[in-house]
Amino acid sequence: AMVKHPPLLILDEPCLGLDDMNRQLVLALIEKICAGKETTVLYVNHHAEDQIAGIEHYLALEKNA
């Protein structure tokens, strides 16, 4: 999907089931994509520790909120 530089990239739990090393690699790749400003990234994640640097806007949903 990234070869063509899509205008929108939807990532639903991209780190689910990965070990720590591979999770860090995926997060670094997402940060690089976000820094390029050519692709809008919709990143869905249930783990607050997997924050992405360089995100301009985010929405956090909390249970019972």
PyMOL Python script that loads the backbone (N, CA, C, O; Angstrom):
from pymol import cmd

cmd.read_pdbstr("""\
ATOM      1  N   ALA A   1       0.822  -1.201   0.000  1.00  0.00           N
ATOM      2  CA  ALA A   1       0.000   0.000   0.000  1.00  0.00           C
ATOM      3  C   ALA A   1       0.859   1.255   0.000  1.00  0.00           C
ATOM      4  O   ALA A   1       0.435   2.284  -0.527  1.00  0.00           O
ATOM      5  N   MET A   2       2.041   1.198   0.570  1.00  0.00           N
ATOM      6  CA  MET A   2       2.848   2.408   0.697  1.00  0.00           C
ATOM      7  C   MET A   2       3.661   2.732  -0.549  1.00  0.00           C
ATOM      8  O   MET A   2       4.217   3.826  -0.636  1.00  0.00           O
ATOM      9  N   VAL A   3       3.749   1.843  -1.497  1.00  0.00           N
ATOM     10  CA  VAL A   3       4.527   2.105  -2.703  1.00  0.00           C
ATOM     11  C   VAL A   3       3.927   3.261  -3.485  1.00  0.00           C
ATOM     12  O   VAL A   3       4.659   4.051  -4.081  1.00  0.00           O
ATOM     13  N   LYS A   4       2.607   3.369  -3.489  1.00  0.00           N
ATOM     14  CA  LYS A   4       1.929   4.395  -4.269  1.00  0.00           C
ATOM     15  C   LYS A   4       1.641   5.661  -3.474  1.00  0.00           C
ATOM     16  O   LYS A   4       1.048   6.588  -4.027  1.00  0.00           O
ATOM     17  N   HIS A   5       2.022   5.747  -2.235  1.00  0.00           N
ATOM     18  CA  HIS A   5       1.780   6.909  -1.377  1.00  0.00           C
ATOM     19  C   HIS A   5       0.309   7.301  -1.386  1.00  0.00           C
ATOM     20  O   HIS A   5      -0.047   8.338  -1.946  1.00  0.00           O
ATOM     21  N   PRO A   6      -0.552   6.490  -0.776  1.00  0.00           N
ATOM     22  CA  PRO A   6      -1.989   6.784  -0.792  1.00  0.00           C
ATOM     23  C   PRO A   6      -2.303   8.056  -0.003  1.00  0.00           C
ATOM     24  O   PRO A   6      -1.570   8.398   0.924  1.00  0.00           O
ATOM     25  N   PRO A   7      -3.381   8.760  -0.358  1.00  0.00           N
ATOM     26  CA  PRO A   7      -3.742   9.962   0.392  1.00  0.00           C
ATOM     27  C   PRO A   7      -4.275   9.642   1.788  1.00  0.00           C
ATOM     28  O   PRO A   7      -4.218  10.485   2.682  1.00  0.00           O
ATOM     29  N   LEU A   8      -4.797   8.418   1.977  1.00  0.00           N
ATOM     30  CA  LEU A   8      -5.330   7.993   3.271  1.00  0.00           C
ATOM     31  C   LEU A   8      -4.847   6.582   3.578  1.00  0.00           C
ATOM     32  O   LEU A   8      -4.960   5.679   2.750  1.00  0.00           O
ATOM     33  N   LEU A   9      -4.310   6.408   4.777  1.00  0.00           N
ATOM     34  CA  LEU A   9      -3.856   5.100   5.231  1.00  0.00           C
ATOM     35  C   LEU A   9      -4.602   4.771   6.523  1.00  0.00           C
ATOM     36  O   LEU A   9      -4.479   5.493   7.512  1.00  0.00           O
ATOM     37  N   ILE A  10      -5.374   3.687   6.516  1.00  0.00           N
ATOM     38  CA  ILE A  10      -6.138   3.275   7.690  1.00  0.00           C
ATOM     39  C   ILE A  10      -5.419   2.105   8.354  1.00  0.00           C
ATOM     40  O   ILE A  10      -5.220   1.056   7.741  1.00  0.00           O
ATOM     41  N   LEU A  11      -5.033   2.299   9.614  1.00  0.00           N
ATOM     42  CA  LEU A  11      -4.306   1.282  10.374  1.00  0.00           C
ATOM     43  C   LEU A  11      -5.120   0.917  11.609  1.00  0.00           C
ATOM     44  O   LEU A  11      -5.248   1.726  12.528  1.00  0.00           O
ATOM     45  N   ASP A  12      -5.663  -0.280  11.638  1.00  0.00           N
ATOM     46  CA  ASP A  12      -6.455  -0.755  12.772  1.00  0.00           C
ATOM     47  C   ASP A  12      -5.625  -1.761  13.562  1.00  0.00           C
ATOM     48  O   ASP A  12      -5.436  -2.902  13.140  1.00  0.00           O
ATOM     49  N   GLU A  13      -5.137  -1.316  14.713  1.00  0.00           N
ATOM     50  CA  GLU A  13      -4.313  -2.157  15.583  1.00  0.00           C
ATOM     51  C   GLU A  13      -3.108  -2.749  14.842  1.00  0.00           C
ATOM     52  O   GLU A  13      -2.946  -3.969  14.835  1.00  0.00           O
ATOM     53  N   PRO A  14      -2.267  -1.930  14.224  1.00  0.00           N
ATOM     54  CA  PRO A  14      -1.152  -2.464  13.444  1.00  0.00           C
ATOM     55  C   PRO A  14      -0.088  -3.181  14.277  1.00  0.00           C
ATOM     56  O   PRO A  14       0.715  -3.935  13.728  1.00  0.00           O
ATOM     57  N   CYS A  15      -0.070  -2.957  15.586  1.00  0.00           N
ATOM     58  CA  CYS A  15       0.954  -3.581  16.432  1.00  0.00           C
ATOM     59  C   CYS A  15       0.426  -4.774  17.224  1.00  0.00           C
ATOM     60  O   CYS A  15       1.158  -5.363  18.018  1.00  0.00           O
ATOM     61  N   LEU A  16      -0.821  -5.127  17.017  1.00  0.00           N
ATOM     62  CA  LEU A  16      -1.425  -6.230  17.757  1.00  0.00           C
ATOM     63  C   LEU A  16      -0.677  -7.531  17.492  1.00  0.00           C
ATOM     64  O   LEU A  16      -0.510  -7.934  16.341  1.00  0.00           O
ATOM     65  N   GLY A  17      -0.230  -8.180  18.552  1.00  0.00           N
ATOM     66  CA  GLY A  17       0.447  -9.465  18.436  1.00  0.00           C
ATOM     67  C   GLY A  17       1.930  -9.387  18.129  1.00  0.00           C
ATOM     68  O   GLY A  17       2.582 -10.422  17.986  1.00  0.00           O
ATOM     69  N   LEU A  18       2.480  -8.182  18.025  1.00  0.00           N
ATOM     70  CA  LEU A  18       3.910  -8.048  17.726  1.00  0.00           C
ATOM     71  C   LEU A  18       4.736  -8.046  19.008  1.00  0.00           C
ATOM     72  O   LEU A  18       4.271  -7.596  20.055  1.00  0.00           O
ATOM     73  N   ASP A  19       5.959  -8.551  18.917  1.00  0.00           N
ATOM     74  CA  ASP A  19       6.869  -8.434  20.050  1.00  0.00           C
ATOM     75  C   ASP A  19       7.341  -6.982  20.130  1.00  0.00           C
ATOM     76  O   ASP A  19       7.091  -6.193  19.219  1.00  0.00           O
ATOM     77  N   ASP A  20       8.023  -6.635  21.218  1.00  0.00           N
ATOM     78  CA  ASP A  20       8.409  -5.244  21.462  1.00  0.00           C
ATOM     79  C   ASP A  20       9.293  -4.683  20.350  1.00  0.00           C
ATOM     80  O   ASP A  20       9.105  -3.539  19.936  1.00  0.00           O
ATOM     81  N   MET A  21      10.245  -5.462  19.864  1.00  0.00           N
ATOM     82  CA  MET A  21      11.150  -4.976  18.823  1.00  0.00           C
ATOM     83  C   MET A  21      10.383  -4.629  17.543  1.00  0.00           C
ATOM     84  O   MET A  21      10.580  -3.557  16.971  1.00  0.00           O
ATOM     85  N   ASN A  22       9.520  -5.528  17.102  1.00  0.00           N
ATOM     86  CA  ASN A  22       8.764  -5.276  15.882  1.00  0.00           C
ATOM     87  C   ASN A  22       7.711  -4.188  16.073  1.00  0.00           C
ATOM     88  O   ASN A  22       7.399  -3.451  15.138  1.00  0.00           O
ATOM     89  N   ARG A  23       7.165  -4.089  17.284  1.00  0.00           N
ATOM     90  CA  ARG A  23       6.221  -3.009  17.578  1.00  0.00           C
ATOM     91  C   ARG A  23       6.903  -1.657  17.429  1.00  0.00           C
ATOM     92  O   ARG A  23       6.328  -0.726  16.865  1.00  0.00           O
ATOM     93  N   GLN A  24       8.130  -1.548  17.937  1.00  0.00           N
ATOM     94  CA  GLN A  24       8.884  -0.303  17.808  1.00  0.00           C
ATOM     95  C   GLN A  24       9.194   0.018  16.344  1.00  0.00           C
ATOM     96  O   GLN A  24       9.163   1.181  15.944  1.00  0.00           O
ATOM     97  N   LEU A  25       9.492  -1.002  15.552  1.00  0.00           N
ATOM     98  CA  LEU A  25       9.747  -0.791  14.123  1.00  0.00           C
ATOM     99  C   LEU A  25       8.506  -0.269  13.410  1.00  0.00           C
ATOM    100  O   LEU A  25       8.592   0.651  12.598  1.00  0.00           O
ATOM    101  N   VAL A  26       7.361  -0.854  13.713  1.00  0.00           N
ATOM    102  CA  VAL A  26       6.112  -0.405  13.091  1.00  0.00           C
ATOM    103  C   VAL A  26       5.782   1.023  13.515  1.00  0.00           C
ATOM    104  O   VAL A  26       5.399   1.841  12.679  1.00  0.00           O
ATOM    105  N   LEU A  27       5.927   1.329  14.798  1.00  0.00           N
ATOM    106  CA  LEU A  27       5.653   2.681  15.278  1.00  0.00           C
ATOM    107  C   LEU A  27       6.585   3.700  14.632  1.00  0.00           C
ATOM    108  O   LEU A  27       6.158   4.806  14.302  1.00  0.00           O
ATOM    109  N   ALA A  28       7.844   3.340  14.450  1.00  0.00           N
ATOM    110  CA  ALA A  28       8.797   4.239  13.785  1.00  0.00           C
ATOM    111  C   ALA A  28       8.396   4.475  12.333  1.00  0.00           C
ATOM    112  O   ALA A  28       8.511   5.595  11.835  1.00  0.00           O
ATOM    113  N   LEU A  29       7.933   3.447  11.655  1.00  0.00           N
ATOM    114  CA  LEU A  29       7.484   3.598  10.271  1.00  0.00           C
ATOM    115  C   LEU A  29       6.258   4.508  10.199  1.00  0.00           C
ATOM    116  O   LEU A  29       6.165   5.351   9.307  1.00  0.00           O
ATOM    117  N   ILE A  30       5.326   4.343  11.123  1.00  0.00           N
ATOM    118  CA  ILE A  30       4.140   5.203  11.150  1.00  0.00           C
ATOM    119  C   ILE A  30       4.541   6.650  11.415  1.00  0.00           C
ATOM    120  O   ILE A  30       3.997   7.566  10.797  1.00  0.00           O
ATOM    121  N   GLU A  31       5.485   6.863  12.324  1.00  0.00           N
ATOM    122  CA  GLU A  31       5.976   8.219  12.590  1.00  0.00           C
ATOM    123  C   GLU A  31       6.585   8.830  11.339  1.00  0.00           C
ATOM    124  O   GLU A  31       6.377  10.012  11.066  1.00  0.00           O
ATOM    125  N   LYS A  32       7.330   8.046  10.579  1.00  0.00           N
ATOM    126  CA  LYS A  32       7.940   8.532   9.340  1.00  0.00           C
ATOM    127  C   LYS A  32       6.864   8.915   8.327  1.00  0.00           C
ATOM    128  O   LYS A  32       6.980   9.938   7.651  1.00  0.00           O
ATOM    129  N   ILE A  33       5.828   8.103   8.224  1.00  0.00           N
ATOM    130  CA  ILE A  33       4.727   8.399   7.309  1.00  0.00           C
ATOM    131  C   ILE A  33       4.035   9.695   7.724  1.00  0.00           C
ATOM    132  O   ILE A  33       3.729  10.535   6.877  1.00  0.00           O
ATOM    133  N   CYS A  34       3.787   9.860   9.023  1.00  0.00           N
ATOM    134  CA  CYS A  34       3.134  11.071   9.530  1.00  0.00           C
ATOM    135  C   CYS A  34       3.990  12.313   9.290  1.00  0.00           C
ATOM    136  O   CYS A  34       3.459  13.390   9.016  1.00  0.00           O
ATOM    137  N   ALA A  35       5.288  12.169   9.389  1.00  0.00           N
ATOM    138  CA  ALA A  35       6.194  13.307   9.202  1.00  0.00           C
ATOM    139  C   ALA A  35       6.223  13.773   7.756  1.00  0.00           C
ATOM    140  O   ALA A  35       6.512  14.940   7.489  1.00  0.00           O
ATOM    141  N   GLY A  36       5.927  12.877   6.817  1.00  0.00           N
ATOM    142  CA  GLY A  36       5.972  13.227   5.406  1.00  0.00           C
ATOM    143  C   GLY A  36       4.871  14.162   4.961  1.00  0.00           C
ATOM    144  O   GLY A  36       5.018  14.830   3.938  1.00  0.00           O
ATOM    145  N   LYS A  37       3.786  14.233   5.683  1.00  0.00           N
ATOM    146  CA  LYS A  37       2.656  15.122   5.410  1.00  0.00           C
ATOM    147  C   LYS A  37       1.963  14.849   4.079  1.00  0.00           C
ATOM    148  O   LYS A  37       1.108  15.634   3.669  1.00  0.00           O
ATOM    149  N   GLU A  38       2.304  13.766   3.396  1.00  0.00           N
ATOM    150  CA  GLU A  38       1.667  13.452   2.122  1.00  0.00           C
ATOM    151  C   GLU A  38       0.492  12.496   2.304  1.00  0.00           C
ATOM    152  O   GLU A  38      -0.353  12.376   1.417  1.00  0.00           O
ATOM    153  N   THR A  39       0.434  11.822   3.437  1.00  0.00           N
ATOM    154  CA  THR A  39      -0.587  10.811   3.688  1.00  0.00           C
ATOM    155  C   THR A  39      -1.287  11.101   5.008  1.00  0.00           C
ATOM    156  O   THR A  39      -0.636  11.326   6.028  1.00  0.00           O
ATOM    157  N   THR A  40      -2.611  11.093   4.983  1.00  0.00           N
ATOM    158  CA  THR A  40      -3.396  11.180   6.206  1.00  0.00           C
ATOM    159  C   THR A  40      -3.470   9.775   6.792  1.00  0.00           C
ATOM    160  O   THR A  40      -3.806   8.820   6.093  1.00  0.00           O
ATOM    161  N   VAL A  41      -3.154   9.656   8.078  1.00  0.00           N
ATOM    162  CA  VAL A  41      -3.139   8.352   8.734  1.00  0.00           C
ATOM    163  C   VAL A  41      -4.254   8.299   9.772  1.00  0.00           C
ATOM    164  O   VAL A  41      -4.310   9.128  10.681  1.00  0.00           O
ATOM    165  N   LEU A  42      -5.138   7.318   9.628  1.00  0.00           N
ATOM    166  CA  LEU A  42      -6.146   7.024  10.639  1.00  0.00           C
ATOM    167  C   LEU A  42      -5.629   5.815  11.409  1.00  0.00           C
ATOM    168  O   LEU A  42      -5.600   4.699  10.891  1.00  0.00           O
ATOM    169  N   TYR A  43      -5.222   6.054  12.647  1.00  0.00           N
ATOM    170  CA  TYR A  43      -4.532   5.049  13.457  1.00  0.00           C
ATOM    171  C   TYR A  43      -5.417   4.673  14.636  1.00  0.00           C
ATOM    172  O   TYR A  43      -5.664   5.500  15.514  1.00  0.00           O
ATOM    173  N   VAL A  44      -5.893   3.444  14.664  1.00  0.00           N
ATOM    174  CA  VAL A  44      -6.747   2.953  15.744  1.00  0.00           C
ATOM    175  C   VAL A  44      -5.906   2.065  16.652  1.00  0.00           C
ATOM    176  O   VAL A  44      -5.219   1.153  16.192  1.00  0.00           O
ATOM    177  N   ASN A  45      -5.973   2.350  17.957  1.00  0.00           N
ATOM    178  CA  ASN A  45      -5.129   1.633  18.899  1.00  0.00           C
ATOM    179  C   ASN A  45      -5.798   1.632  20.271  1.00  0.00           C
ATOM    180  O   ASN A  45      -6.430   2.616  20.654  1.00  0.00           O
ATOM    181  N   HIS A  46      -5.664   0.550  20.997  1.00  0.00           N
ATOM    182  CA  HIS A  46      -6.226   0.459  22.340  1.00  0.00           C
ATOM    183  C   HIS A  46      -5.164   0.583  23.431  1.00  0.00           C
ATOM    184  O   HIS A  46      -5.476   0.402  24.609  1.00  0.00           O
ATOM    185  N   HIS A  47      -3.940   0.881  23.073  1.00  0.00           N
ATOM    186  CA  HIS A  47      -2.850   0.941  24.046  1.00  0.00           C
ATOM    187  C   HIS A  47      -2.241   2.339  24.062  1.00  0.00           C
ATOM    188  O   HIS A  47      -1.615   2.764  23.090  1.00  0.00           O
ATOM    189  N   ALA A  48      -2.428   3.048  25.169  1.00  0.00           N
ATOM    190  CA  ALA A  48      -1.947   4.423  25.288  1.00  0.00           C
ATOM    191  C   ALA A  48      -0.431   4.521  25.158  1.00  0.00           C
ATOM    192  O   ALA A  48       0.088   5.563  24.757  1.00  0.00           O
ATOM    193  N   GLU A  49       0.280   3.454  25.491  1.00  0.00           N
ATOM    194  CA  GLU A  49       1.749   3.507  25.418  1.00  0.00           C
ATOM    195  C   GLU A  49       2.263   3.525  23.979  1.00  0.00           C
ATOM    196  O   GLU A  49       3.435   3.823  23.749  1.00  0.00           O
ATOM    197  N   ASP A  50       1.413   3.215  23.023  1.00  0.00           N
ATOM    198  CA  ASP A  50       1.821   3.214  21.613  1.00  0.00           C
ATOM    199  C   ASP A  50       1.500   4.545  20.939  1.00  0.00           C
ATOM    200  O   ASP A  50       0.942   4.574  19.842  1.00  0.00           O
ATOM    201  N   GLN A  51       1.853   5.634  21.594  1.00  0.00           N
ATOM    202  CA  GLN A  51       1.635   6.957  21.021  1.00  0.00           C
ATOM    203  C   GLN A  51       2.590   7.189  19.861  1.00  0.00           C
ATOM    204  O   GLN A  51       3.709   6.676  19.851  1.00  0.00           O
ATOM    205  N   ILE A  52       2.144   7.958  18.894  1.00  0.00           N
ATOM    206  CA  ILE A  52       2.932   8.255  17.706  1.00  0.00           C
ATOM    207  C   ILE A  52       3.361   9.715  17.752  1.00  0.00           C
ATOM    208  O   ILE A  52       2.522  10.607  17.882  1.00  0.00           O
ATOM    209  N   ALA A  53       4.660   9.963  17.645  1.00  0.00           N
ATOM    210  CA  ALA A  53       5.164  11.335  17.596  1.00  0.00           C
ATOM    211  C   ALA A  53       4.775  11.958  16.262  1.00  0.00           C
ATOM    212  O   ALA A  53       4.743  11.275  15.238  1.00  0.00           O
ATOM    213  N   GLY A  54       4.485  13.234  16.275  1.00  0.00           N
ATOM    214  CA  GLY A  54       4.193  13.945  15.041  1.00  0.00           C
ATOM    215  C   GLY A  54       2.731  13.969  14.644  1.00  0.00           C
ATOM    216  O   GLY A  54       2.386  14.509  13.593  1.00  0.00           O
ATOM    217  N   ILE A  55       1.866  13.393  15.465  1.00  0.00           N
ATOM    218  CA  ILE A  55       0.441  13.422  15.149  1.00  0.00           C
ATOM    219  C   ILE A  55      -0.092  14.826  15.427  1.00  0.00           C
ATOM    220  O   ILE A  55       0.122  15.380  16.506  1.00  0.00           O
ATOM    221  N   GLU A  56      -0.785  15.393  14.443  1.00  0.00           N
ATOM    222  CA  GLU A  56      -1.319  16.743  14.589  1.00  0.00           C
ATOM    223  C   GLU A  56      -2.638  16.762  15.353  1.00  0.00           C
ATOM    224  O   GLU A  56      -2.889  17.692  16.121  1.00  0.00           O
ATOM    225  N   HIS A  57      -3.484  15.753  15.157  1.00  0.00           N
ATOM    226  CA  HIS A  57      -4.785  15.691  15.808  1.00  0.00           C
ATOM    227  C   HIS A  57      -5.019  14.267  16.291  1.00  0.00           C
ATOM    228  O   HIS A  57      -4.626  13.302  15.634  1.00  0.00           O
ATOM    229  N   TYR A  58      -5.653  14.149  17.430  1.00  0.00           N
ATOM    230  CA  TYR A  58      -6.014  12.814  17.893  1.00  0.00           C
ATOM    231  C   TYR A  58      -7.322  12.888  18.665  1.00  0.00           C
ATOM    232  O   TYR A  58      -7.707  13.949  19.157  1.00  0.00           O
ATOM    233  N   LEU A  59      -7.990  11.769  18.764  1.00  0.00           N
ATOM    234  CA  LEU A  59      -9.240  11.647  19.493  1.00  0.00           C
ATOM    235  C   LEU A  59      -9.110  10.447  20.413  1.00  0.00           C
ATOM    236  O   LEU A  59      -8.837   9.335  19.960  1.00  0.00           O
ATOM    237  N   ALA A  60      -9.304  10.669  21.690  1.00  0.00           N
ATOM    238  CA  ALA A  60      -9.225   9.581  22.665  1.00  0.00           C
ATOM    239  C   ALA A  60     -10.631   9.277  23.170  1.00  0.00           C
ATOM    240  O   ALA A  60     -11.339  10.170  23.634  1.00  0.00           O
ATOM    241  N   LEU A  61     -11.022   8.032  23.076  1.00  0.00           N
ATOM    242  CA  LEU A  61     -12.315   7.590  23.590  1.00  0.00           C
ATOM    243  C   LEU A  61     -12.083   6.794  24.860  1.00  0.00           C
ATOM    244  O   LEU A  61     -11.210   5.927  24.910  1.00  0.00           O
ATOM    245  N   GLU A  62     -12.864   7.089  25.879  1.00  0.00           N
ATOM    246  CA  GLU A  62     -12.731   6.385  27.140  1.00  0.00           C
ATOM    247  C   GLU A  62     -14.023   5.649  27.456  1.00  0.00           C
ATOM    248  O   GLU A  62     -15.116   6.113  27.132  1.00  0.00           O
ATOM    249  N   LYS A  63     -13.879   4.510  28.085  1.00  0.00           N
ATOM    250  CA  LYS A  63     -15.043   3.722  28.476  1.00  0.00           C
ATOM    251  C   LYS A  63     -15.893   4.516  29.463  1.00  0.00           C
ATOM    252  O   LYS A  63     -15.367   5.156  30.374  1.00  0.00           O
ATOM    253  N   ASN A  64     -17.205   4.469  29.276  1.00  0.00           N
ATOM    254  CA  ASN A  64     -18.178   5.140  30.146  1.00  0.00           C
ATOM    255  C   ASN A  64     -18.017   6.653  30.168  1.00  0.00           C
ATOM    256  O   ASN A  64     -18.423   7.302  31.131  1.00  0.00           O
ATOM    257  N   ALA A  65     -17.431   7.223  29.121  1.00  0.00           N
ATOM    258  CA  ALA A  65     -17.253   8.686  29.095  1.00  0.00           C
ATOM    259  C   ALA A  65     -18.402   9.361  28.386  1.00  0.00           C
ATOM    260  O   ALA A  65     -18.422  10.586  28.269  1.00  0.00           O
TER     261      ALA A  65
END
""", "prot")
cmd.dss("prot")
cmd.show_as("cartoon", "prot")
cmd.util.cbc("prot")
cmd.orient("prot")
